[in-house]
């Protein structure tokens, strides 16, 4: 049986973050008595977007890590890039879901999302083209 420790830890960490962000959405929906959409509440809209942005970005990164881990023993590089991505997602999600505003945290979170993703694309293509 093949072991995929980096992918496993990455998915587990992202799942925990997803649960936290989902709980935050539920908390604001109950408080605002909003069952669908954001009810015009800008704070609920931010919280929903924090969760949604995670759901929109994480699958691509998970797939890139999974494919690389299947084909390459360089788990240290995958682990570093996955760790950076996870930190970026936590920063971005925390900023949107728990703070009124913090552009440096949000910007840093997006950089730590997009740069590791770009690096993983290069890693995956390098594995295939070697």
Residue pairs with C-beta under 8 A, 6 or more apart in sequence:
2 70
4 66
4 69
4 70
5 75
6 65
6 69
6 75
6 78
6 79
6 82
7 62
7 65
7 66
7 69
9 79
9 82
10 61
10 62
10 65
10 82
10 85
10 86
11 62
13 86
14 54
14 58
14 62
14 86
14 89
17 54
17 86
17 89
17 90
17 93
18 51
18 54
18 55
18 58
20 93
20 97
21 47
21 50
21 51
21 54
21 93
21 97
22 51
24 47
24 50
24 51
24 97
24 98
25 44
25 47
25 48
25 51
28 34
28 41
28 43
28 44
28 47
29 35
29 44
32 39
32 41
32 44
33 39
34 41
34 44
38 44
38 45
38 48
46 96
46 97
47 96
47 97
49 96
50 92
50 93
50 95
50 96
50 97
51 93
51 97
53 92
53 93
53 96
54 89
54 92
54 93
57 89
57 113
57 117
58 89
60 117
61 82
61 85
61 113
61 116
61 117
61 120
64 117
64 120
64 121
64 123
64 124
65 78
65 81
65 82
65 120
67 124
68 74
68 78
68 120
68 123
68 124
68 127
69 75
69 78
71 127
71 128
72 78
72 123
72 127
74 123
77 123
78 120
78 123
81 116
81 119
81 120
81 123
82 116
84 112
84 115
84 116
85 112
85 113
85 116
85 117
87 112
88 108
88 109
88 110
88 111
88 112
88 113
88 114
88 116
89 109
89 112
89 113
90 109
91 105
91 106
91 108
91 109
91 112
92 105
92 106
92 109
92 110
92 113
93 109
94 105
94 109
95 101
95 102
95 105
95 106
95 109
96 106
99 105
